[in-house]
């Protein structure tokens, strides 16, 4: 009695915002099934040309009462993704998880840093990438990805604000349940995720998941220690993002506790 469904909900981003944590936590819900991998259907042309049947073939089997969710953090910053998703399903519900934009930049750098170290490639200090000739290097991709107002503008051309639920990534890590209950309400699902589904792992420093008699934590690549960043550089980043954040708050009628 199951089949593969095109997702009724997509986690569209943001990269290093907590998309994996959100997906794994939502997977606790009996009415949700999740795609195992990031599909990159709407942001990579070489996948998009394979067509909707190829996309569906990558989805998990589900029952009629279940919602299928996929997550690809690259969608949020992709110029093509909003229109392509709208063309597939104009009434789809979208989940966007965001965190403090400066923290997100540092986390973005940290992931690339560890990947380069593991592959024996040369690495640069954070400050040497972020600052060029004494000024902030605003062309740095990680900084570009944190301009939430710029990207949100593209999505609001195709979707109404009530189709996009914003999850606070900073809160999700500290206290998962209230954020997940908001998602349950947004998706019109019965309340099934409970506080007993989470326990704080002292070693890792974040919440892990308990469901179906099993305990699991996010991959060891999550929650890696960030580099200590020069305070002057931090202030430059905070200042640069301040106006963009204010514009984003106005766009979504909601303020966040960001620098």
N, C-alpha and C positions, 0 to 999 in steps of 0.2 A: 504493500500500500504506500510505498514511498517513490518519489522521483526527484530529479534534480531541478531546482527552481532558479530562475534568475533572481538575484538578491532583491528583497523588498527594502533593504536598508544597507547603506554603505558607510563605512568609516572612512572619510575622505582625507583625514590628516589630523594633525600636522606631524611631519617627521620629527622624531625625538620629543613628541608631546605626551606620549603615553598610550599610543595606539595599541600596542601589543598587550599591555596591562588591561586596557578597556575590553579588548576582544576576549581575552582569557577569562575575565571576570563575568562578562555577559554570557559566556559559554556555560556557566553554572545553570542558567535559566532553562527549564525543560522545554519552553516554547521557542528557543533560539538554537539554530545550528550555524556553525561558522566555517568558512573556507579555511583550509589548512595553511595556505601560502598567500603571499601578496601577489595578486594576479597581474597588475599593471596593464589592464585591458584598455582603459580610457586615456592613459597618458603616454603609452608607447605605441607609435604608429605600426610597428612591425607585429604587434599583437592585435591591434584594433582591426587590421585588414583581414584577420582570420575569421572575423564575424561572430555574431551573437551565439551561434550554436557551439562554437569552440569555447566561448566564455562560460556558457551554461555547463559544459562538460567538466569544468574545473570545480563546480560547486558540489557540496556534500548532498547526499540523499536526505530528503526531509518528508515529514508527514504534512497533511493539509493544514494543520493548526500551528505549524512552525514557521518562523521567520528565518530566512537565510540572510546572513550578514557576511560581507567580505570587507577587508580593510587593505587599502593601499595608500600610505601616507603621502605619496607623490602626487595624488590627485589634487590636493588643495592648491598647490603652487603651479599646476599644469594649465597652460592657456587653453588647451583643447577640451579638457575633462568636463567642465560644466555643461557645455553644449551637447557633448556626446552622451552624457548621463541623462540629460533632459530629453534627448531624442529617443533614448531607450524607454524611459518612464518619467513623464513630466510630474507625476504625483509622488515620486519616491521620497522616503524620509532619509535625511543625511545626518550623520554624527560627526562633529568636529571637536577634537580634543586639543586644547591649547594650554600652554603654560607661559610663565614670564618669558618674554622674548629674548632677554639677555641670557637667562639660564639655558634657553633652548639653543642659542648660538654656541655656548660653551659645551653643551652636551653633544651637539653636532660635531664640533671639533674633536671632542674626546673619542667619539666612535671612529672617526677617520684616523685619528692618532693611533689607537690600538690596532686597527686593521693594518695600518702601514708597518707598525712594529712587528706584528705577527707575520707579515709577508716580507720582512727584512728590507723594507723600503725606507729611504731617508725621511725624517720628520722635522717639522719646524715648531718653534715655540708659538703658543697662541698669540702673544703680543706681536710677534714678527709677521703674522698673517693679517691681523686685525688693524695694525697701524702701518701705514705706508707714508714715508716722508713727513712724519709727525702728525698726520691727519688720519681719521678713521677711514679704513678701506671699505667703503660702502658697496663696492663691486663684489666683495667676498660673498660667495653663494649662501653661506650660512646666515649672513646678515640679511640678504635678500629674502630668504625663506621666512624670516621673522617679521616681515612687513605685512602683518595680518590684514590691515585695512586695504592694501593694494590688491591682495588676492581675493579678499571677501567681496570686493566690488564686482569682480568677474562672476562670482557665484550668484550674487543678488540680481544680476541681469537675467538669469534663467530660473531662479527659484525664489519663492517668497520666504521671508524670514521664519515663518512658522513651520517651514519644512526642514529647517536646519537647527538641530539642537547642539548647543555648545557645552561641552563637558570641561570643567575646570581641572586640568591635569595636576596642578599643584595640590588641590584638595583631594583628588582621587587617591593619590599616593598616601596622604596623611590619614584620611578617613573615607574609605571607599564607599560604604553603604549609602549615605545620602545622595551621592552623585549617581549611583546605579539605580536608586529608586526613582530619581528624576527621569532617567532613560526609560525605565519600565513604563512610567506614565506617558512619556512622549510616544512610545511605540504601542500604547494601548494594551499592554500586557498585564496579566495578573501579577500581583506582588509575590515573588517567589524567592528572591535573593535575600538572605538574612545575615545578621551579624555573625552567626555561628559558621558561616562560610569563609570567614577570614581569621587569620591569626598572625600576630606580629612576629616576624623572625628577627631576633636580636642580632644574629650574626650578619645577616644581609642588610638589616636596617630598613626593611619595608615589609608590607603585608604580603602573605602568601595565601593560597586558596585551599579550602577544604571542601570537597564535594564527592558524592558517591563513595564515601568511605576512603577516599584517597586524599593525600596532601601533595600539593605541588607549588613550586615557586617559579618565578620567571627565570628565563635563561641567565646564566652567569654573566653574560654581556650586559645585562641590565643592572643599573645601580652602581656602575663603576665609579671610582673616585674621580672627581673633576680636578683639573689643575688649579692651583692657587693663582688667581689673576690679579695683576697689579691694580690697585685701587683707582688710579688715574684713568686707566683704560676702562675699568668698570663704569666709572662716572661718565666717560665719553659715550659708552654704549647706552646707558640709562638716558642720557640727554637726547641722543639721537632718536631713540624709540619713543620718547615721551609724547611727541606730537602725533606720531602714527598711532600710538595706543589710544590717545584721546579721540582721534577720528574713528578708530575702530569701535570704541565704547558707544559713540553716538550712533554709528551704523546699526549696532545690534541691541541698542537700548539696555545695555548692561555694563557695569563696571567690574573690573577684576583687580585683585590686590597685587598689581605688578609695579615694579619700580618706575 
